[in-house]
Amino acid sequence: MCSSDLSEQGGSLTAVMKVDRTFVFVDLSGFTMYTAAHGDVAAGNILTRFRAEVRDVAATWGIRVDKWLGDGCMIVSVEQDKAIRFALDLQKSCEEVCQPLTVRVGVATGEVLMFQGEDYIGTSVNQASRLCDAADHNEVLMARADIRKLPDGVVENNHAPVDLRGLGRVDVVSLSAPTKLSGTNDTGELWTRSPFVA
């Protein structure tokens, strides 16, 4: 669902499109302290593994990495259930891949502006980012009001309301899944494989 408009700003036309998206902000929890304690090379190794895992899990669910944010990232999905599944699968896989660090995650859904076809502006973007900041180690937070239908296998856990900078007090839940969820895409498709050598 989307609508578009052209608005005039400073004598030039700016393309503005309203779209419904789910945003996932992910942060490697404790990365700065780990870097200080173990050095840049060790931290760089964890960050490399983290980014590779983000790419793999995003590909599994057919969603995209919108941007890298130092020791974190912003994910955008057209479908809320895929974004939630991505967040929970990444949380579980990072427990092993990013040891001794874990991730914290914020998820938000809503209508936002797609600005000039390359950036998203709106409350949902800000809310996902603030929820990520408010999340504890290895926690996935989402506003209760944003949930449309939880995917099978996902559990909604009660959580105290959180005060988000610029957004006020938000009623949130912590999401979890007892096992890793199965993806919808075959990441072993031919284009991802090494060339066959006879």
N, C-alpha and C positions, 0 to 999 in steps of 0.2 A: 504494500500500500504506500503510495507516494504521490505528492503533488509538487508542481514546480512553479516558479515565479521569477521575474526579473525585476530587480530593484535598482534604482539609480543612486549611486553614492559618489560624490565628488566629480560628477560629470561623466562617469563611466557606468556601464551596466554590469551588474554582478549576478551571476546565475545562482539561484537559491532553490534547493529542492528539499521538501520535507519527506523524511523517510522514517519507518519504524524499524529500529534495530535493538539488538542486545549487545551491551558492552561488557567486556571482562578485563579488569585490570589485575595484573599479577605482579607480585614483588617477592624477590628472594629475601626472606626474613633473616636479619642478622648479618647481611653481606658486608656492611661497613665495618662492623666489629671483627668479623672474620678476616677481612683484608688487613686490618691493623695488627691482628695477632699473628697471621700466617704469611703475610706478604702478597705482593701483586701477582706473582706467578701462580701461586696456589689459588688465589681468588679468580684469576683469569681462567684457570682450568675448570673450576666449578661453573663459571659463567658460560663457558663454551658448551659444557654438557647440558646446562639449563636451556640454552637457546636451541640446541639440537633437539631436545626433548619437546620443547614448545612447538617447533616446526613439525615434528612427527605426529604429535597428538592433534594438532590443528588439521593436518592433512587427513588423519583418520576420520575426523568429524566433518570434513569438508568446509571448514571455516578459515578465515585468513588472519594473519598477523598484520595489524594495521600499522603499528610502529613499535620500535624498541625504545625502552626508556631506561637506559643504563642497566641496572640489575633487575629490570622488570620489563613488562610489555603491555600493550593494549590490543585486545582482540575484538573484532567486530563480526557479528553473526546476524543473518536475516531471521534465523529460527532460534527462538529462546531455548528450546529443549537441547539443541546441539551445543549451544554455549554453556549450558549447565553441565552437560555430560563432559564437555572439554575440560571445564574447570575442575571437576571431581577426578577425572582420569589423570590430569596433570598433577593434581595434589598428591594422588597416590604414587604415581611414578617418580615424582621428585623426592619422595621420602627415601628412595634408594639412590637415584641418580645424583642428587645434589647433597648427599650426606657430607657434613653434619647439619647442613642447612635445610630448611623447609620453605614452602611458599605460603603466602597469605593472599587471599583473593577477594575482590569485590565484583559483584554482578548487578547490572541494572538494565531495565528495558523501558523504552519509550520512544516517542516521536521527537526527532531532532532535525536540525538543518544540516544538509550536506552542502558545504560551502565550496564553491568553485570545483566541485567534483572530486575533492581530495581531502577534505577535512570535515569533522563532525562537530557541531556546536549545539549545546543544549544541556538541560538539567540531568538527563540520564548519563551523559558522559561524565559530568562532574560527580554525580552520585556514586557511580562505579569506582571512580578514583578515590573518593573519600571513604567509601566502604572498605576498600583495600587497605587504606591507612589505618582504619579502625579495627581491622581483623587481627586476631591473635595469631601466633605461630600455627601454621598448618590448619587454618580456618578459612571457610568459604562463606562470606556474608552476602545476603540479598534482602532488599526491602520486602516485607510480607505483601505489600500492596502490588508489587510488580509481578508476583507469581501468577502465571496463567494456568498452567497445568504441569505439575512436576513429572519428569520422565519416570518410567517404571524403574524401580530399584533405588530411587532417590528419596532420602528421608529429610523431613523438615524438623529441625530441632529448635526449641524455644531459646531465645536469647534476649538479654536485656536491651531495651531501646538504646540507641547511640545518638550522640550529638555530633552532627556533621557540620563542619565549618561552612557557613554560608547557606546551609540547607535546613538547619534546625534539628529537632529531635525526630528520629525516624524509627519506626517499629521494624525490626529486622529479625531474620531467622538465620541460623547456621545450617548449611546444607551438608549432607554426608551420604555416602553410599557404602554398603557393607563390602562390596567387591568392585573390581574394575569393570566398567561398562564396555560393551563391545561397540566398535566403531561402525560407520556406515560405508566407508570407502575402503577399497583394497589398496593399501599403501605399497603392495608388492606389484603394482601394475608395471608393464614393460618399461615405461619411461623412467621408472625409479631404479631399475636394475642395472647391474654392470653388463657391458656387452658380452654376448656369448662367444666363447673362444673354443673351437673344436680341438 
